[in-house]
C-alpha cells in the first residue's frame, strides 16, 4: 500500500509541475496575442492616417489645378492682347 501512496504523491507532484508550466505557457500566449492585436491596431491607425493624407492631397491638388488654369487663362489673354496690338 505504501507503493500506491508514493505513486499518488508522484502524480500530484507531476500534475503540479505540469499545471505550473501550462500557466506559464498560457501567459506567454496571452502576451503574444496582445502584441499581435496591438500591432494590428497600429497598422489600422496608420492606414487611416494615410487615407486622410491622400484625401487632403487630392483636395489641395484640385485647388492648385484651378489656380493654374486661372493663371493660364490670364496669361493667354495677355498674350492675345499683345499679339493683337502688333
C-alpha positions in Angstrom: 0.0 0.0 0.0 2.9 2.3 0.6 3.8 2.0 -3.1 0.5 3.2 -4.1 0.7 6.3 -1.8 4.2 7.1 -3.3 2.8 6.8 -6.8 -0.1 9.0 -5.8 2.3 11.6 -4.4 4.4 11.5 -7.5 1.4 12.0 -9.6 0.5 15.1 -7.6 3.9 16.5 -8.0 3.9 15.8 -11.7 0.4 17.4 -12.0 1.6 20.5 -10.1 4.7 20.8 -12.4 2.5 20.4 -15.5 0.0 22.9 -14.2 2.8 25.4 -13.5 4.3 25.0 -17.0 0.8 25.2 -18.5 0.2 28.5 -16.7 3.5 29.9 -17.9 2.7 28.9 -21.5 -0.8 30.5 -21.2 0.7 33.8 -20.0 3.2 33.8 -22.9 0.5 33.0 -25.5 -1.7 35.8 -24.0 1.3 38.2 -24.3 1.8 37.2 -28.0 -1.9 37.6 -28.7 -1.9 41.1 -27.1 1.1 42.2 -29.0 -0.4 40.9 -32.3 -3.6 42.8 -31.5 -1.7 46.0 -30.7 0.3 45.7 -34.0 -3.0 45.2 -35.9 -4.5 48.3 -34.3 -1.3 50.2 -35.0 -1.4 49.2 -38.7 -5.1 50.1 -38.9 -4.3 53.6 -37.4 -1.5 54.1 -39.9 -3.8 53.2 -42.8 -6.4 55.6 -41.7 -3.8 58.3 -41.4 -2.5 57.6 -44.9 -6.1 57.6 -46.3 -6.7 61.0 -44.6 -3.4 62.4 -46.1 -4.3 61.2 -49.6 -7.7 62.9 -49.3 -6.0 66.1 -48.2 -3.5 65.9 -51.1 -6.3 65.4 -53.6 -8.2 68.4 -52.3 -5.1 70.6 -52.5 -4.3 69.3 -56.0 -7.8 70.3 -57.1 -7.2 73.8 -55.7 -3.8 74.1 -57.4 -5.2 72.9 -60.8 -7.9 75.5 -60.6 -5.4 78.2 -59.8 -3.1 77.0 -62.6 -6.0 77.1 -65.0 -6.9 80.6 -64.0 -3.3 81.8 -64.3 -3.0 80.1 -67.7 -6.2 81.8 -68.9 -4.9 85.2 -67.7 -1.5 84.7 -69.4 -3.2 83.6 -72.7 -5.5 86.7 -72.6 -2.4 89.0 -72.1 -0.5 87.2 -74.8 -3.6 87.5 -77.1 -3.8 91.2 -76.3 -0.1 91.8 -77.1 -0.5 89.8 -80.3 -3.5 91.8 -81.4 -1.5 95.1 -80.8 1.1 94.3 -83.4 
